[in-house]
Amino acid sequence: MVVIRMARGGSKKRPFYNLVAADSRNRRDGRFIERVGFYNPVASDSAEKLRIALDRVEYWTKTGAQLSPAVERLVKDYSAKVSAAA
């Protein structure tokens, strides 16, 4: 089964997460199919904190991918922000 989840990167105490579509049997930071965005929780005010390719997330969910709870929350917040800006 394909899962859209966060893969942790960055250094110690400076997390950076890639939002990836991966096989659920692979490790959290292991092999993935496609990178669909990123989340930087410690970004400064001027830096970009979150970017998601909503079209790719929609494609993967239509093909049967599940969103992890954290990614589901981020996608919901990001899509509301994008629709408000447009």
C-alpha positions as CSV (number, residue, x, y, z in Angstrom):
1,M,0.0,0.0,0.0
2,V,1.2,3.5,-0.8
3,V,1.3,6.0,2.0
4,I,2.0,9.7,1.9
5,R,4.1,10.5,5.0
6,M,6.9,12.7,6.3
7,A,10.5,11.6,6.0
8,R,12.8,13.4,8.4
9,G,15.9,15.1,7.4
10,G,18.0,18.0,8.8
11,S,20.5,18.0,11.6
12,K,20.0,17.3,15.3
13,K,17.4,19.7,16.8
14,R,16.8,21.3,13.4
15,P,14.2,19.0,11.8
16,F,13.2,19.2,8.1
17,Y,10.6,16.9,6.6
18,N,10.0,15.8,3.0
19,L,6.5,14.8,2.2
20,V,6.9,11.6,0.2
21,A,4.7,8.9,-1.4
22,A,6.3,5.6,-0.3
23,D,5.4,2.0,0.1
24,S,4.2,1.4,3.6
25,R,6.7,-1.5,4.1
26,N,9.7,0.8,3.6
27,R,11.4,2.6,6.5
28,R,10.4,6.1,7.4
29,D,13.5,7.7,5.9
30,G,14.1,5.0,3.4
31,R,13.2,4.5,-0.2
32,F,10.2,6.5,-1.6
33,I,8.4,6.7,-4.9
34,E,7.9,10.5,-5.2
35,R,8.6,13.7,-3.2
36,V,5.4,15.8,-3.1
37,G,6.5,18.6,-0.8
38,F,8.3,19.7,2.3
39,Y,7.7,21.0,5.8
40,N,10.2,23.1,7.7
41,P,8.8,23.6,11.3
42,V,11.8,25.8,12.4
43,A,11.7,28.2,9.4
44,S,12.3,31.8,10.1
45,D,9.5,34.3,9.2
46,S,11.0,35.1,5.8
47,A,11.6,31.5,4.8
48,E,9.0,29.3,3.3
49,K,7.7,26.9,5.9
50,L,5.5,24.5,3.8
51,R,5.1,23.6,0.1
52,I,2.9,20.8,-1.2
53,A,2.1,19.8,-4.8
54,L,-1.6,19.4,-4.3
55,D,-2.1,18.0,-7.7
56,R,0.3,15.2,-7.0
57,V,-1.3,14.5,-3.6
58,E,-4.7,14.3,-5.3
59,Y,-3.3,11.9,-7.9
60,W,-1.9,9.6,-5.3
61,T,-5.1,9.6,-3.2
62,K,-7.1,8.8,-6.3
63,T,-4.8,5.8,-7.0
64,G,-5.4,4.5,-3.4
65,A,-2.7,6.1,-1.3
66,Q,-3.4,6.9,2.3
67,L,-2.4,10.1,4.1
68,S,-0.7,9.9,7.5
69,P,-2.5,11.9,10.2
70,A,0.2,14.6,10.3
71,V,0.3,14.9,6.5
72,E,-3.5,15.0,6.4
73,R,-3.5,18.0,8.8
74,L,-0.8,19.8,6.7
75,V,-2.6,19.3,3.4
76,K,-5.8,20.6,4.9
77,D,-4.1,23.7,6.3
78,Y,-2.2,24.3,3.1
79,S,-5.1,23.9,0.7
80,A,-7.2,26.3,2.8
81,K,-4.3,28.8,2.7
82,V,-3.9,28.4,-1.1
83,S,-7.7,28.8,-1.8
84,A,-7.9,31.9,0.4
85,A,-4.9,33.5,-1.4
86,A,-6.5,32.9,-4.8
